[in-house]
Amino acid sequence: MVNVESRRAAAPAVVLAVTLGLAAACWAAAAWLMDGMDMGVATRPGSFGFFAAAWVTMMAAMMLPGAAPAVARRARLNGKVRAAPPFAGSYLAVWAIAGVVAYALDRPHGSLAAGTVVIAAGAYELTPVKRHFRRRCREEAGSGLGFGLCCAGSSIGLMAMLVALDMMSLFWMSVVAVLACAQKMLPAKAAIDVPLALALIGLGLVIVFAPSMIPGLTPPTM
């Protein structure tokens, strides 16, 4: 009985460590997959097979750190480590489906379109819809699917920004990952969230009117 109880108590810590370790491995794999593909707004996603592998790896790298506490809670409530993989897998499945949508909608575009998407992403941060999904994303999750849908609703603007700017850029990938993780972990505060939204809108305006100020946004002309 003591061994059973100790295993139940250790399950969340084991799951947390494994989840974060997997995320770190996926960061390394994403850097390898994306090497040489960073061309700013001119970046093309490549074949669907390559894109699918890169996208799922990217989503695991970016989203698992913020989801790790929820995955660990699932293991704690169930008392078993094996409860974590289905939860995390269904969570990542939501992001995989989002990747299919991104691949279908992605078209050649310039800095004007990219800036417009960034402005829209900043505006979305100020909407009641964003606040609703962000709050739901921080609450106790009933399932990995439900958790993934709420977190996708919270981060959809940030992910659209990543796709518009350069989905194969480690820099933009890191920026979006930090913002998405922070919003999963921290409560909403107007003193932080409003300046962030305004900063994104400002970034979008710079991209529209002075794209040369953003390094790497457009490929060098020959």
C-alpha positions in Angstrom: 0.0 0.0 0.0 2.8 2.4 0.9 4.5 1.7 -2.5 1.2 2.3 -4.3 0.7 5.6 -2.5 4.3 6.7 -3.2 3.9 5.9 -6.9 0.7 8.0 -7.0 2.5 10.9 -5.3 5.5 10.7 -7.7 3.4 10.5 -10.9 3.0 14.3 -11.4 6.7 15.0 -10.9 7.6 12.2 -13.3 5.1 13.4 -15.9 6.2 17.0 -15.5 9.9 16.1 -16.0 9.2 13.9 -19.0 6.9 16.5 -20.7 9.5 19.2 -20.3 12.2 16.9 -21.5 10.2 16.0 -24.6 9.7 19.7 -25.3 13.4 20.4 -25.1 14.1 17.5 -27.5 11.5 18.9 -29.9 13.2 22.3 -29.8 16.4 20.7 -30.9 14.6 18.7 -33.6 12.7 21.8 -34.8 16.0 23.7 -35.2 17.4 20.9 -37.3 14.3 20.6 -39.5 14.1 24.3 -40.1 17.8 24.9 -40.8 18.2 27.0 -43.9 14.4 27.5 -44.5 14.1 30.9 -42.8 13.3 33.4 -45.6 11.0 35.8 -43.8 7.6 36.4 -45.4 8.9 34.6 -48.5 9.3 31.3 -46.6 7.4 28.4 -48.2 6.2 25.5 -46.1 7.5 22.8 -48.6 5.7 19.5 -49.1 2.9 18.6 -46.9 4.8 15.6 -45.4 7.7 17.9 -44.4 5.4 20.6 -43.2 3.5 18.1 -41.0 6.6 16.8 -39.4 8.0 20.2 -38.8 4.7 21.6 -37.5 4.0 18.8 -35.0 7.5 19.1 -33.8 7.2 22.9 -33.4 3.9 22.6 -31.6 5.3 20.1 -29.2 8.3 22.3 -28.5 6.2 25.5 -28.2 3.1 24.3 -26.4 4.2 21.5 -24.1 6.0 23.7 -21.6 2.8 25.7 -20.9 0.7 22.6 -20.9 3.0 20.6 -18.6 1.2 21.6 -15.4 -2.1 20.5 -16.8 -0.6 17.2 -17.9 0.9 16.7 -14.5 -2.5 17.5 -12.9 -4.1 14.8 -15.0 -1.5 12.3 -13.7 -2.2 13.5 -10.1 -5.9 13.1 -10.4 -5.7 9.7 -12.0 -2.8 8.6 -9.9 -1.0 7.0 -12.8 1.7 8.1 -15.2 0.0 6.4 -18.1 -2.9 8.8 -17.9 -0.6 11.6 -19.2 0.1 10.4 -22.8 -3.5 10.3 -24.0 -4.1 13.7 -22.5 -1.0 15.2 -24.0 -1.6 13.4 -27.3 -5.1 14.7 -27.7 -3.9 18.2 -26.8 -1.3 18.1 -29.5 -3.8 16.7 -32.0 -5.7 20.0 -31.8 -2.6 21.8 -32.8 -1.9 19.3 -35.6 -5.3 20.0 -37.0 -4.5 23.7 -36.8 -1.4 23.0 -38.8 -3.5 21.5 -41.6 -5.6 24.6 -41.7 -2.5 26.8 -41.7 -1.0 24.8 -44.6 -4.3 25.0 -46.6 -4.6 28.8 -46.1 -0.9 29.8 -46.5 -0.3 31.6 -49.7 2.6 33.7 -51.0 2.4 37.1 -49.4 4.4 40.2 -48.6 5.0 42.5 -45.7 1.6 44.3 -46.1 -0.3 41.0 -45.5 2.0 40.0 -42.7 1.7 43.3 -40.9 -2.1 43.2 -41.3 -2.2 39.8 -39.6 0.0 41.0 -36.8 -2.2 44.0 -36.2 -5.2 41.7 -36.1 -3.4 39.4 -33.6 -2.8 42.4 -31.4 -6.4 43.5 -31.6 -7.6 40.0 -30.8 -5.7 40.2 -27.5 -8.1 42.8 -26.4 -11.3 40.9 -27.2 -13.7 39.2 -24.7 -13.3 36.0 -26.8 -9.6 36.0 -26.1 -10.2 36.6 -22.4 -12.8 33.8 -22.3 -10.5 31.2 -23.9 -7.5 32.3 -21.8 -9.4 31.8 -18.6 -10.7 28.4 -19.7 -7.2 27.4 -20.7 -6.0 28.1 -17.1 -8.9 26.2 -15.4 -8.9 22.5 -14.5 -9.0 20.6 -17.8 -11.5 17.8 -18.3 -9.8 16.3 -21.3 -6.8 16.9 -23.5 -9.1 17.7 -26.4 -11.0 20.3 -24.4 -7.8 21.8 -23.0 -6.4 22.0 -26.5 -9.4 23.7 -28.0 -9.5 26.3 -25.3 -5.7 27.0 -25.6 -6.0 27.1 -29.4 -8.8 29.7 -28.9 -6.5 31.7 -26.6 -3.4 31.5 -28.8 -4.9 31.6 -32.3 -3.9 35.2 -32.9 -0.3 34.5 -31.8 -0.1 31.4 -34.1 -1.5 33.4 -37.0 1.2 36.0 -36.4 3.8 33.2 -36.5 2.5 31.8 -39.8 2.3 35.3 -41.4 5.8 36.4 -40.3 7.8 33.2 -40.8 6.7 29.8 -39.4 10.3 28.5 -40.0 11.9 31.2 -37.9 13.3 30.1 -34.6 13.2 33.7 -33.4 9.5 34.2 -34.0 8.8 30.7 -32.8 10.5 31.6 -29.5 8.6 34.8 -29.2 5.2 33.2 -29.7 6.2 30.3 -27.4 7.1 32.6 -24.5 3.9 34.6 -24.9 1.7 31.6 -25.2 3.3 29.8 -22.2 3.1 33.0 -20.0 -0.6 33.4 -20.8 -1.3 29.8 -19.9 0.6 30.1 -16.6 -0.2 33.7 -15.4 -3.6 35.3 -14.7 -4.8 38.0 -17.0 -3.8 41.6 -15.9 -4.7 44.6 -17.9 -1.5 46.4 -16.9 0.4 43.7 -18.8 -2.0 42.5 -21.4 -3.0 45.9 -22.8 0.6 47.0 -23.4 1.4 43.7 -25.0 -1.6 44.0 -27.4 -0.6 47.6 -28.2 3.0 46.5 -28.8 1.8 43.8 -31.3 -0.3 46.4 -33.1 2.7 48.7 -33.2 4.8 45.9 -34.6 2.2 45.3 -37.3 2.2 49.0 -38.2 6.0 49.0 -38.5 5.9 45.9 -40.7 3.3 47.6 -43.0 4.9 51.0 -43.3 8.6 50.3 -42.7 9.3 46.6 -43.2 13.0 47.2 -43.6 13.2 48.0 -39.9 12.5 44.3 -39.1 15.6 42.2 -39.7 15.1 39.1 -41.8 11.5 39.9 -42.6 12.1 40.1 -46.4 14.8 38.2 -48.3 17.6 40.3 -49.7 17.2 41.4 -53.3 19.9 40.3 -55.8 
